[in-house]
Amino acid sequence: MLVDQIASRLSAEDAALLRGNFKGVERDPLVVAAIAALAHLRDKVTWGILPSNCAPELRATYGAQIASAVSGNYARLDAYREQLATIHYSSTNDDLLRLVAHAMALGFQDKWSDQAAGGSGGGVTWRIRG
């Protein structure tokens, strides 16, 4: 499951917060749009409409869009892209899910660290279950 893949990249505390609020994450319009764009571009590469040599850059860039949508912090887009570009992902369904989970975990961690540092956290307002 996607939530399990994301949670495996988080601290125990953040993983619990994610599990309690995942419906809000997976239904956020900006997150949904970013994931749909990544899947659409993956299909374009698979079908030969876009050249395969641009796939790594597309994955890193649109993965960064996912992380930014989750965190609500688009100022970190370049940092997310750089982090995601260091890992090889193929165009398989399994690797698409791995990339999405990685990107969502990056954004989720930053969302809460930004708020702890006095930032707004942006994006979705999360409901914390106790």
SESE-77718 format. One line per 3 residues: number of its first residue (from 1); their letters; for each residue x, y, z of C-alpha. Coordinates in steps of 0.02 Angstrom, whole numbers, plus 32768, in hexadecimal, padded with zeros to 4 digits. Layout:
# SESE-77718
NUM	a	X Y Z; ...
//
This chain:
# SESE-77718
1	mlv	8000 8000 8000; 803A 80B0 7FDC; 801F 80EB 808E
4	dqi	8092 8060 80CC; 8119 808F 8050; 8111 8145 8086
7	asr	810C 811A 813F; 81A8 80AD 812D; 8209 814C 8100
10	lsa	81CC 81AF 8197; 81F0 81B2 8251; 8177 814C 82BB
13	eda	8121 81EC 82F4; 810D 8230 8243; 80D5 8185 8203
16	all	804B 8180 8285; 8015 8230 8256; 8014 81FF 819E
19	rgn	7FAD 8162 81BE; 7F2D 81C5 8221; 7F1C 8248 819A
22	fkg	7F41 81F0 80F6; 7E96 820F 80AC; 7EB9 82CA 80B2
25	ver	7F62 82B1 805D; 7F24 8241 7FD2; 7E90 82B1 7FAC
28	dpl	7EE9 8359 7FAD; 7ECA 83A2 7EFE; 7F7D 83DE 7EE7
31	vva	7FC4 8334 7F19; 7F49 82D9 7EA8; 7F74 834B 7E15
34	aia	8030 8335 7E2F; 8023 8277 7E35; 7FB0 8274 7D9D
37	ala	802D 82DF 7D3C; 80BC 826A 7D69; 8057 81D0 7D35
40	hlr	8024 8225 7C91; 80D8 8251 7C68; 8111 81A1 7C93
43	dkv	8091 8161 7C15; 80CF 81DB 7B91; 8180 8198 7BA6
46	twg	8144 80E3 7BA5; 80E1 8100 7B05; 8177 8152 7AB1
49	ilp	8125 81FE 7AA2; 81AD 8247 7B12; 8261 820A 7B03
52	snc	8299 8192 7B8B; 8336 81F8 7BAB; 82CD 8282 7BFB
55	ape	8276 8208 7C73; 82EF 821D 7D06; 82DB 82DB 7D02
58	lra	821F 82CD 7CF2; 8216 8256 7D87; 8281 82C6 7DF5
61	tyg	8226 8365 7DC2; 8175 8324 7DD3; 81A2 82C3 7E6F
64	aqi	81DC 8369 7EB7; 8133 83B2 7E88; 80E1 8328 7EEF
67	asa	8152 834A 7F85; 812E 8405 7F78; 8073 83E7 7F6E
70	vsg	8078 837A 800A; 80E6 83F3 806D; 8093 8490 802B
73	nya	8142 84D8 8016; 8168 84F9 7F5F; 8208 8555 7F8E
76	rld	8252 84A7 7FAA; 822A 8469 7EFA; 82E1 846E 7EC1
79	ayr	831D 8417 7F5F; 829C 838E 7F4A; 82CB 8379 7E92
82	eql	8383 8369 7EBF; 835D 82E6 7F44; 82EE 8280 7ED2
85	ati	8368 828A 7E40; 83EB 8229 7EA2; 8383 8189 7EA1
88	hys	8363 8120 7E07; 82AD 80FC 7DE3; 8273 809C 7D4B
91	stn	81CE 80B0 7CF0; 817E 8016 7D40; 80E1 8024 7DA9
94	ddl	8142 7FEC 7E44; 81C5 8073 7E2C; 813F 80F6 7E0B
97	lrl	80F4 80CA 7EB5; 81A1 80CD 7F06; 81C0 817B 7EBE
100	vah	8116 81BB 7EF5; 8130 8174 7FA4; 81DE 81C1 7FAF
103	ama	819F 826B 7F74; 810A 826A 7FE9; 8178 823A 807D
106	lgf	81F0 82C9 8057; 8160 8345 8053; 8109 82FD 80EB
109	qdk	81A6 8309 8159; 81C3 83BC 8122; 810F 83EE 813E
112	wsd	8120 83C9 81F7; 81D2 8408 820C; 819C 84AE 81BB
115	qaa	810C 84C0 8234; 817A 8497 82CA; 81F2 851F 8291
118	ggs	8163 859D 828E; 8137 858C 81D5; 8087 8578 8195
121	ggg	80A5 84CC 814B; 8038 8502 80B8; 7FCC 8489 8055
124	vtw	7F4B 841E 80AB; 7F12 843D 815C; 7F2D 8398 81B6
127	rir	7EBE 834E 823B; 7F25 8301 82C5; 7EDC 8267 8316
130	g	7F0C 8245 83C9
//
